[in-house]
């Protein structure tokens, strides 16, 4: 605007000068044209501010570029599953023979051979016994007063060193030997035992003369009557010469049944227990070893040791049979009678557990039959067995 004002002022000044000039009238039209032209030119110029402070150009800050999202970490590759170990091939089922009294696998069938049942002394003065740790089945029972004896049953005693000390028979030992169709080995006997041996034609070997005496000898390091011994070697050497029936009759079958694990499925704990055979009578104790699966026996406050190998006697199965027991009327020696026929109750112990059972035996020539409370057959574990005959009113405390 100031520039236009300056131009107009300049033109006005010139007009005033011209007007004063005498030739003004002649050039007035030209002046007017010039004024109009100047004004037109001025108005056609672009507008320029007189003063316009320059402001700093502030460029907008660029928006920060968004940070790139972190790439997801790759999922770790799953470790390859280890290849499953091949399952061990099951051992082929044994197709060979089984031991008739222990149920273990054997190379040669001996089930047709008659076992031997040998009466063994068990007084303190007769210890240590010899050969009992190798017996297939051991019976323990009362005799006179509070003392006990054993009946050791060997299916084949050939490999047993010394066996003894051998003692006298009682009627119920005859019953047990007959239940196995065994050859009965003893030294002397009670009147009832001797009568039954004759009347039942029991196959037996007794010390006291004759050819059977060859299998016995006296141990000079022991005091009589606790020193009568026999051995597997003497038995195997002289038994064939005694004119005895050495094999079971045709059709004979053993009643015992065995399984690989005889632990009662619903049994109660039986890790430790003791058997008292009667009031104030001798006690035998048992402790279960989980590593071996065996019960180890103690008596007279010490481990029950076999003098042949100095090993503690141990078994897989324990049977406790309650039987009616009473004194024999008129017997001045205090001998007992134990009823081994009919039925009764008891316990079966295996694998750290026990269950109640029933036993039965039809007559003197029959085998013992063992059943569970539901009437099913009792299955023993494979291995040796200890059987106790106790008074019917005695109880056993299991721990």
C-alpha positions in Angstrom: 0.0 0.0 0.0 2.8 2.4 0.8 4.2 1.9 -2.7 0.9 2.9 -4.4 0.7 5.9 -2.1 4.2 6.9 -3.2 3.3 6.5 -6.9 0.2 8.6 -6.5 2.1 11.3 -4.6 4.7 11.3 -7.4 2.0 11.7 -10.1 0.2 14.4 -8.1 3.4 16.3 -7.9 4.0 16.1 -11.6 0.4 17.1 -12.4 0.8 20.2 -10.2 3.9 21.0 -12.1 2.3 20.5 -15.4 -0.8 22.5 -14.5 1.5 25.4 -13.8 2.9 25.0 -17.3 1.2 27.0 -20.0 0.9 24.0 -22.3 -1.1 22.0 -19.7 -4.3 22.4 -21.6 -2.8 20.8 -24.7 -1.4 17.8 -22.8 -4.2 17.3 -20.3 -5.7 14.4 -22.1 -2.4 12.7 -22.2 -1.9 13.2 -18.5 -5.2 11.7 -17.7 -4.4 8.7 -19.8 -1.0 8.4 -18.0 -2.7 8.6 -14.6 -5.2 5.9 -15.4 -2.5 3.7 -16.8 -0.3 4.2 -13.8 -3.1 3.4 -11.5 -4.0 0.4 -13.5 -0.5 -0.8 -13.5 -0.2 -0.3 -9.8 -3.3 -2.2 -9.0 -2.2 -5.0 -11.2 1.0 -5.6 -9.1 0.9 -8.4 -6.6 0.3 -7.5 -3.1 3.4 -7.5 -1.0 3.3 -6.8 2.7 5.4 -4.0 3.8 6.8 -6.0 6.6 6.1 -9.5 7.4 8.5 -11.2 9.9 9.7 -14.5 8.7 8.5 -17.2 11.1 10.7 -20.3 11.5 9.3 -23.1 9.6 8.7 -25.9 12.1 8.4 -29.0 10.3 6.3 -31.6 12.2 8.3 -34.2 13.8 7.8 -37.4 11.9 5.8 -39.9 13.7 8.1 -42.5 15.0 7.9 -45.6 13.0 6.2 -48.2 15.1 8.8 -50.6 16.5 8.5 -53.8 14.7 6.8 -56.5 16.7 9.3 -59.0 17.9 9.2 -62.0 15.9 7.8 -64.8 18.0 10.4 -67.1 19.4 10.2 -70.3 17.5 8.7 -73.0 19.6 11.3 -75.5 20.6 11.1 -78.6 18.7 9.7 -81.3 20.8 12.3 -83.6 22.0 11.9 -86.9 20.3 10.2 -89.4 22.5 12.6 -92.0 23.5 12.0 -95.2 21.8 10.3 -97.5 24.2 12.5 -100.1 25.6 11.6 -103.4 24.2 9.6 -105.4 26.6 11.5 -108.4 27.8 10.4 -111.5 26.2 8.4 -113.5 28.6 10.3 -116.6 29.8 8.9 -119.6 28.1 6.6 -121.6 30.3 8.3 -124.5 31.9 7.3 -127.6 30.1 9.4 -129.9 32.2 8.5 -131.7 35.5 7.7 -130.1 38.8 8.8 -131.1 42.2 5.8 -132.8 43.8 6.4 -131.4 47.4 7.8 -127.9 46.6 6.3 -127.1 43.2 9.7 -125.9 41.8 10.9 -126.8 38.3 13.2 -129.8 38.2 15.1 -131.5 35.4 14.0 -135.1 36.1 10.6 -136.3 37.0 10.7 -137.8 40.6 7.0 -137.6 41.3 6.7 -141.3 41.1 9.2 -141.9 43.8 8.0 -142.4 47.4 9.4 -139.7 49.8 11.0 -140.5 53.1 9.5 -139.2 56.4 12.1 -139.1 59.2 11.4 -138.3 62.8 13.8 -135.7 64.1 14.8 -134.9 67.8 14.2 -131.3 68.9 15.4 -131.1 72.5 18.0 -128.5 73.3 20.5 -131.3 74.0 19.9 -132.6 70.5 20.8 -129.4 68.7 21.9 -128.5 66.2 19.7 -130.7 64.0 21.2 -131.9 60.8 19.7 -131.8 57.3 16.4 -130.0 58.2 17.2 -127.0 55.9 17.0 -129.3 52.9 13.7 -131.0 53.9 10.9 -130.3 51.4 8.3 -130.1 54.3 9.0 -129.9 58.0 6.3 -130.8 60.6 6.6 -129.7 64.2 4.3 -131.1 66.9 4.1 -131.8 70.6 5.1 -135.0 72.1 5.3 -135.5 75.9 4.9 -132.5 78.2 6.0 -129.2 76.5 8.6 -130.6 74.1 8.3 -130.9 70.3 9.7 -133.0 67.6 9.9 -132.7 63.8 9.0 -134.9 60.9 11.2 -134.0 58.0 9.9 -135.1 54.6 12.4 -135.5 51.7 11.2 -136.4 48.2 14.8 -137.4 47.4 17.4 -137.2 50.2 20.3 -138.4 48.0 22.2 -135.0 48.2 21.6 -134.4 51.9 24.6 -134.9 54.1 23.8 -136.0 57.7 20.2 -136.2 58.9 19.2 -136.4 62.5 19.1 -137.0 65.3 16.5 -139.7 64.6 14.0 -140.3 67.3 10.9 -142.5 68.1 7.5 -142.5 66.5 4.1 -141.5 67.7 0.7 -142.5 66.2 0.2 -139.1 64.6 3.6 -139.2 63.0 2.5 -142.5 61.4 -0.6 -140.7 60.2 1.4 -137.9 58.6 3.8 -140.2 56.9 1.0 -142.3 55.5 -0.7 -139.2 54.1 2.3 -138.8 51.8 2.6 -142.5 51.0 6.1 -142.1 52.5 8.7 -144.6 53.7 8.7 -143.9 57.5 12.1 -143.7 59.2 12.3 -143.7 63.0 13.9 -145.3 66.1 11.5 -147.1 68.3 7.9 -145.9 68.9 5.0 -145.7 71.2 2.6 -148.6 71.6 0.0 -146.8 69.5 2.5 -146.1 66.7 3.9 -149.6 66.6 0.4 -151.0 66.5 -0.6 -148.8 63.6 2.5 -149.6 61.6 1.7 -153.3 61.8 -2.1 -153.1 61.2 -1.8 -150.6 58.3 1.3 -152.3 56.8 3.2 -149.0 56.8 6.5 -149.2 54.8 9.1 -148.3 57.3 12.8 -148.4 58.3 13.5 -148.6 62.0 16.7 -148.8 64.0 17.1 -152.0 66.0 18.5 -154.6 63.8 17.9 -156.2 60.5 19.0 -154.8 57.1 17.4 -151.4 57.8 20.0 -150.8 60.6 22.6 -150.2 57.8 21.3 -146.7 57.2 21.9 -145.6 60.8 25.0 -144.8 62.8 25.8 -143.2 66.2 27.6 -139.9 66.4 30.2 -140.2 69.1 30.3 -136.5 69.7 26.7 -136.6 70.9 25.1 -138.2 73.9 22.5 -141.0 73.5 19.7 -141.1 72.7 20.3 -137.9 70.8 23.0 -139.2 68.6 21.3 -141.6 66.1 22.0 -140.3 62.6 21.5 -141.3 59.0 22.6 -139.6 55.7 21.6 -139.2 52.1 24.5 -141.4 51.1 23.6 -144.3 53.4 19.9 -144.1 52.4 20.7 -144.1 48.6 23.2 -147.0 49.0 21.1 -149.4 51.2 17.5 -148.5 50.4 17.4 -150.5 47.1 18.5 -153.6 49.1 15.7 -153.5 51.7 13.0 -155.0 49.5 10.6 -152.1 49.9 8.1 -150.6 47.6 10.0 -147.5 46.4 7.4 -146.0 44.0 3.8 -144.8 44.3 1.2 -147.1 43.0 -0.3 -146.4 39.5 -2.7 -143.5 39.6 -1.3 -141.8 42.6 -1.5 -138.0 42.5 -0.2 -135.4 45.0 -3.0 -133.1 46.3 -0.8 -130.0 46.8 -1.1 -127.2 44.3 1.6 -124.5 43.8 1.8 -121.1 42.1 4.6 -118.7 41.4 3.4 -116.3 44.1 1.4 -117.7 46.9 0.9 -114.4 48.8 -2.8 -114.3 49.9 -4.5 -111.6 47.9 -6.7 -110.4 50.8 -4.3 -111.5 53.6 -3.5 -109.6 56.8 0.0 -108.6 57.8 2.3 -111.4 59.0 5.8 -110.1 59.1 6.6 -111.5 62.5 4.8 -114.1 64.6 5.3 -116.9 67.0 3.7 -120.3 67.4 3.1 -121.6 70.9 2.2 -125.3 70.8 0.4 -125.4 74.1 0.2 -123.6 77.4 3.8 -123.3 78.8 5.0 -125.3 75.8 7.9 -124.7 73.4 7.6 -121.7 71.0 8.9 -121.3 67.4 9.2 -117.7 65.9 9.1 -116.5 62.3 10.4 -113.4 60.6 9.7 -112.5 57.0 12.5 -111.3 54.8 11.1 -109.2 51.9 14.3 -109.6 49.8 14.3 -113.4 49.8 10.5 -113.9 50.2 11.3 -116.4 53.0 10.4 -116.9 56.7 13.4 -117.4 58.9 12.9 -119.6 62.0 14.0 -119.1 65.6 13.6 -121.4 68.6 15.0 -121.5 72.1 15.9 -117.9 71.8 18.3 -118.4 68.9 18.2 -118.8 65.2 17.1 -122.3 64.1 20.4 -123.5 62.6 21.1 -126.6 60.4 24.4 -128.1 61.6 25.2 -129.3 58.1 25.7 -125.8 56.7 25.3 -123.5 59.7 22.5 -121.8 57.8 19.3 -120.6 59.4 16.3 -122.7 58.4 13.9 -120.7 56.1 10.7 -121.6 54.3 8.4 -120.1 51.7 5.1 -121.4 53.2 3.9 -121.8 56.8 0.7 -123.8 57.6 -0.6 -123.7 61.2 -3.2 -126.5 61.8 -5.4 -126.5 64.9 -6.0 -130.1 66.0 -7.8 -131.7 68.9 -5.0 -132.7 71.3 -5.3 -134.6 74.6 -3.4 -137.0 76.8 -3.7 -140.7 76.2 -5.7 -142.4 79.1 -3.5 -144.7 81.1 -0.2 -143.6 79.5 2.2 -143.1 82.3 4.8 -141.4 80.1 2.4 -138.5 79.4 2.1 -139.2 75.7 -0.5 -137.3 73.6 -3.0 -138.2 71.0 -3.6 -135.7 68.2 -6.6 -136.2 65.9 -5.4 -135.8 62.2 -8.6 -136.9 60.5 -11.9 -135.1 60.1 -11.8 -131.3 59.7 -10.3 -128.3 61.5 -9.2 -124.7 61.1 -5.8 -123.0 60.8 -3.8 -120.3 59.0 -1.8 -120.1 55.9 1.2 -117.7 55.8 3.1 -116.6 52.8 4.7 -113.4 51.4 4.2 -111.4 54.6 0.5 -112.1 54.9 -1.8 -114.7 56.4 -5.3 -115.9 55.9 -7.6 -118.3 57.8 -8.0 -121.8 56.2 -9.7 -125.1 56.7 -8.0 -128.5 56.7 -9.6 -131.9 56.2 -8.6 -135.5 55.9 -11.1 -138.2 55.3 -9.3 -141.2 56.8 -5.9 -142.5 57.8 -4.9 -143.3 54.1 -6.0 -139.9 52.8 -4.0 -136.8 52.1 -4.5 -133.5 53.8 -6.7 -131.1 51.8 -6.5 -127.3 52.4 -9.2 -124.9 51.4 -9.9 -121.2 51.9 -13.0 -120.0 53.9 -15.0 -119.8 50.6 -14.2 -123.4 49.9 -11.8 -122.9 47.1 -8.5 -124.7 47.0 -5.4 -123.3 48.8 -2.5 -122.6 46.5 1.0 -122.7 48.0 4.0 -120.7 46.9 6.8 -122.6 45.2 9.3 -123.6 47.8 9.7 -125.4 51.1 6.9 -125.6 53.7 6.8 -125.6 57.5 3.6 -127.1 59.1 2.8 -126.7 62.8 0.2 -128.9 64.6 -1.0 -126.9 67.6 -3.8 -127.4 70.2 -7.2 -126.4 68.9 -7.6 -123.8 71.6 -4.3 -122.0 70.9 -4.2 -118.7 69.1 -1.4 -117.1 67.0 -0.5 -113.4 67.2 0.6 -111.9 63.9 2.5 -108.7 63.6 
